[in-house]
Amino acid sequence: MDMGLVATEISRPPSHCPSLCADMEQVPVLASDQLSPQEFLRTFAYTGRPLLVRGATSGWKALTDFNFTFFQLMYLNHSEALRKTVQECQFFSYSSGFTSLADVFNMTEERATLKDGGPSWYVGWSSCSDELTPILRSYYQRPAFLPANSESSTLDWVFMGWAGQGSHIHLDKVQRPSWQAQISGMKTWDLLPPPECEEVCHPLQATLQKGDILIVDTNQWYHSTYIHPGEICISIGSEYD
């Protein structure tokens, strides 16, 4: 375990293993029409147990409208939002070599689509702009299975990139459990239980296809992701309470 993971492990509170993953050998998978808000609240919402919901983004404009050019034009036309991403939000370059979101959106179309023969890339960032958040959220909605009285974070996340890339194994430090929706491409999540749960829990894996949503408490499950070959991978997500 690297020193960053060691520091995270020392500072996090212990997990309640039976509720987190007892008797779970794979991530449960439900179709969106099989999951009511009542069932989600009773079984998954605040237990830490992951869940893959198939076809949970029906009717979202994001499925047809989100692509590299969409985000590029949006941010380059809103310079203040781009500045806030540098100074107030978060940007993850992973192994792409980019140092900021401005670097990402100033690359050529050939580089963005890998037509120049350059290396694959993958990045993530938080959208904390009061100007852009309402625009982005007009393209997608709160997942229908979230209870009506649950509150969503004002902070949304976007992840975008190409095959062979993804995030390294890590644990998040966020306020709440989260959901992540697959808008295009295909992404596999590998989930590892915290050390105190290793005798109770199994390593898990979930592969999201376009239209799926993964519920996971990234404060408790160590996780990494892998992008599969095919179209560009775009995911969006947020926290809930």
C-alpha positions as CSV (number, residue, x, y, z in Angstrom):
1,M,0.0,0.0,0.0
2,D,1.5,3.4,-1.0
3,M,1.9,6.2,1.6
4,G,-1.2,8.0,0.3
5,L,-3.4,5.0,1.0
6,V,-1.7,4.4,4.4
7,A,-2.5,8.0,5.4
8,T,-6.1,7.6,4.2
9,E,-6.4,4.3,6.1
10,I,-5.2,5.8,9.4
11,S,-7.6,8.7,9.3
12,R,-10.8,7.0,8.2
13,P,-13.5,5.7,10.7
14,P,-13.9,1.9,10.8
15,S,-16.7,0.3,8.7
16,H,-19.6,-1.8,10.0
17,C,-18.8,-4.9,8.0
18,P,-22.1,-6.8,8.2
19,S,-24.2,-4.0,6.7
20,L,-21.5,-3.1,4.2
21,C,-21.1,-6.4,2.5
22,A,-22.0,-9.6,4.4
23,D,-23.3,-12.4,2.2
24,M,-22.5,-10.3,-0.9
25,E,-20.3,-12.1,-3.5
26,Q,-21.1,-9.8,-6.4
27,V,-22.6,-6.4,-6.9
28,P,-26.4,-6.7,-7.0
29,V,-27.9,-5.7,-10.3
30,L,-31.5,-4.4,-10.7
31,A,-33.4,-3.0,-13.6
32,S,-34.6,0.6,-13.0
33,D,-38.2,-0.5,-13.0
34,Q,-37.4,-3.1,-10.2
35,L,-36.2,-0.4,-7.7
36,S,-38.6,1.9,-5.9
37,P,-37.4,4.7,-3.7
38,Q,-38.8,2.7,-0.7
39,E,-36.8,-0.4,-1.6
40,F,-33.6,1.6,-2.2
41,L,-34.0,3.4,1.1
42,R,-34.7,0.1,3.0
43,T,-31.9,-2.0,1.4
44,F,-29.1,0.1,-0.1
45,A,-29.3,3.9,0.5
46,Y,-27.2,4.3,3.7
47,T,-25.8,0.8,4.3
48,G,-22.7,1.2,2.1
49,R,-23.7,-1.8,0.0
50,P,-23.0,-1.1,-3.7
51,L,-25.7,-1.5,-6.4
52,L,-25.8,-1.4,-10.2
53,V,-29.0,-0.2,-11.7
54,R,-29.5,-0.9,-15.4
55,G,-31.2,1.6,-17.6
56,A,-31.6,4.2,-14.9
57,T,-31.0,7.2,-17.1
58,S,-33.9,6.8,-19.5
59,G,-35.0,10.2,-21.0
60,W,-31.7,12.0,-20.1
61,K,-30.6,14.4,-22.9
62,A,-27.1,13.8,-21.7
63,L,-27.1,10.4,-23.4
64,T,-27.3,12.0,-26.8
65,D,-25.8,15.5,-26.3
66,F,-22.7,15.0,-24.1
67,N,-19.5,14.6,-25.9
68,F,-16.0,16.2,-25.8
69,T,-17.1,19.1,-28.0
70,F,-20.1,19.8,-25.8
71,F,-17.9,20.3,-22.7
72,Q,-15.2,22.0,-24.6
73,L,-17.5,24.7,-26.0
74,M,-19.3,25.1,-22.7
75,Y,-16.2,25.8,-20.7
76,L,-14.3,27.8,-23.3
77,N,-17.4,30.0,-23.6
78,H,-17.6,30.4,-19.8
79,S,-14.1,31.5,-18.7
80,E,-15.1,32.2,-15.2
81,A,-16.3,28.6,-14.7
82,L,-13.0,27.4,-16.2
83,R,-11.1,29.7,-13.7
84,K,-13.1,28.3,-10.8
85,T,-12.2,24.8,-11.8
86,V,-8.6,25.7,-11.3
87,Q,-9.0,27.7,-8.1
88,E,-12.0,26.3,-6.2
89,C,-13.0,22.9,-7.7
90,Q,-10.9,19.7,-8.2
91,F,-9.2,18.4,-11.3
92,F,-7.8,14.9,-11.7
93,S,-5.3,14.3,-14.5
94,Y,-4.6,10.7,-13.7
95,S,-1.9,9.6,-16.1
96,S,-3.0,12.0,-18.9
97,G,-0.2,14.6,-18.5
98,F,-2.7,17.4,-18.5
99,T,-2.2,20.0,-15.7
100,S,-5.7,21.7,-15.8
101,L,-9.1,21.5,-17.4
102,A,-8.0,24.4,-19.7
103,D,-5.2,22.1,-21.0
104,V,-7.8,19.5,-21.8
105,F,-10.2,21.8,-23.7
106,N,-7.4,23.5,-25.6
107,M,-6.2,20.4,-27.3
108,T,-6.9,19.8,-30.9
109,E,-9.8,17.8,-32.2
110,E,-7.3,15.2,-33.5
111,R,-5.7,14.9,-30.1
112,A,-9.1,14.8,-28.4
113,T,-10.3,11.9,-30.6
114,L,-6.9,10.1,-30.7
115,K,-6.7,10.6,-34.5
116,D,-3.2,12.1,-34.2
117,G,-1.9,8.8,-32.9
118,G,-1.2,10.3,-29.5
119,P,-1.6,8.4,-26.2
120,S,-5.0,7.7,-24.6
121,W,-6.1,10.1,-21.9
122,Y,-8.6,10.2,-19.1
123,V,-9.5,13.1,-16.7
124,G,-12.1,14.0,-14.1
125,W,-13.3,17.3,-12.6
126,S,-15.9,18.7,-10.2
127,S,-18.4,21.2,-11.5
128,C,-18.7,23.9,-8.8
129,S,-19.8,26.8,-11.0
130,D,-23.1,28.5,-10.1
131,E,-23.2,29.5,-13.7
132,L,-22.7,26.0,-15.3
133,T,-24.4,23.7,-12.8
134,P,-28.0,24.6,-13.8
135,I,-27.0,24.2,-17.5
136,L,-25.4,20.8,-16.9
137,R,-28.3,19.6,-14.8
138,S,-30.8,20.4,-17.4
139,Y,-29.4,17.5,-19.4
140,Y,-29.9,14.9,-16.6
141,Q,-32.1,14.4,-13.5
142,R,-31.8,13.0,-10.0
143,P,-32.0,9.2,-10.2
144,A,-35.6,8.3,-9.8
145,F,-34.9,5.7,-7.1
146,L,-33.5,8.3,-4.7
147,P,-36.1,9.0,-1.9
148,A,-38.0,12.3,-2.4
149,N,-36.7,13.8,0.8
150,S,-33.0,13.0,0.1
151,E,-30.8,16.0,-0.7
152,S,-28.3,16.0,-3.5
153,S,-24.9,17.7,-3.4
154,T,-24.5,21.0,-5.1
155,L,-21.3,19.5,-6.6
156,D,-21.3,17.3,-9.6
157,W,-18.5,15.2,-11.1
158,V,-17.6,14.5,-14.7
159,F,-15.1,11.8,-15.9
160,M,-14.1,11.5,-19.5
161,G,-11.5,9.7,-21.6
162,W,-10.5,6.7,-23.6
163,A,-9.7,3.0,-23.4
164,G,-6.9,1.6,-21.3
165,Q,-7.1,4.5,-18.8
166,G,-9.0,4.9,-15.5
167,S,-8.3,5.7,-11.9
168,H,-5.8,4.0,-9.6
169,I,-6.9,2.2,-6.4
170,H,-8.0,4.8,-3.9
171,L,-10.5,5.9,-1.2
172,D,-12.4,9.1,-1.4
173,K,-12.9,11.8,1.3
174,V,-16.4,13.1,0.4
175,Q,-19.3,14.0,2.6
176,R,-21.9,11.3,1.5
177,P,-22.5,8.2,-0.5
178,S,-22.6,8.8,-4.3
179,W,-24.0,7.7,-7.6
180,Q,-22.3,7.6,-10.9
181,A,-24.1,7.4,-14.3
182,Q,-22.5,6.0,-17.5
183,I,-23.4,8.4,-20.3
184,S,-21.2,6.8,-23.0
185,G,-18.7,4.0,-23.3
186,M,-18.1,1.2,-20.8
187,K,-16.3,1.3,-17.5
188,T,-15.4,-1.4,-15.0
189,W,-15.2,-0.7,-11.3
190,D,-13.1,-2.9,-9.0
191,L,-14.1,-2.6,-5.4
192,L,-12.0,-3.7,-2.4
193,P,-13.5,-3.8,1.1
194,P,-11.6,-2.0,4.0
195,P,-9.1,-4.2,5.8
196,E,-11.3,-4.8,8.9
197,C,-14.0,-6.3,6.6
198,E,-11.7,-8.7,4.6
199,E,-12.9,-11.8,6.5
200,V,-16.6,-10.9,5.9
201,C,-16.5,-9.2,2.4
202,H,-15.3,-10.2,-1.0
203,P,-13.6,-8.0,-3.7
204,L,-16.3,-7.0,-6.1
205,Q,-16.5,-5.8,-9.7
206,A,-19.2,-4.0,-11.7
207,T,-19.2,-3.1,-15.4
208,L,-21.3,-0.1,-16.4
209,Q,-22.8,0.2,-19.8
210,K,-24.4,3.3,-21.3
211,G,-27.5,4.2,-19.3
212,D,-26.4,2.4,-16.1
213,I,-25.9,3.9,-12.6
214,L,-23.7,2.6,-9.9
215,I,-24.4,3.4,-6.2
216,V,-21.3,3.1,-4.1
217,D,-19.9,4.6,-0.9
218,T,-16.5,5.6,-2.1
219,N,-15.5,6.6,1.5
220,Q,-15.6,2.9,2.5
221,W,-14.8,0.9,-0.7
222,Y,-11.4,1.2,-2.1
223,H,-11.9,1.4,-5.8
224,S,-10.3,1.7,-9.2
225,T,-11.7,2.0,-12.7
226,Y,-10.9,0.7,-16.2
227,I,-12.2,2.1,-19.5
228,H,-13.0,-0.4,-22.2
229,P,-12.3,-0.1,-25.9
230,G,-15.0,1.7,-28.0
231,E,-16.5,5.1,-27.9
232,I,-15.3,7.8,-25.5
233,C,-16.2,7.1,-21.9
234,I,-18.2,9.9,-20.2
235,S,-19.6,9.5,-16.7
236,I,-21.3,12.0,-14.4
237,G,-22.0,11.7,-10.7
238,S,-23.0,13.3,-7.5
239,E,-23.5,12.6,-3.8
240,Y,-26.8,12.2,-2.0
241,D,-28.0,12.4,1.6
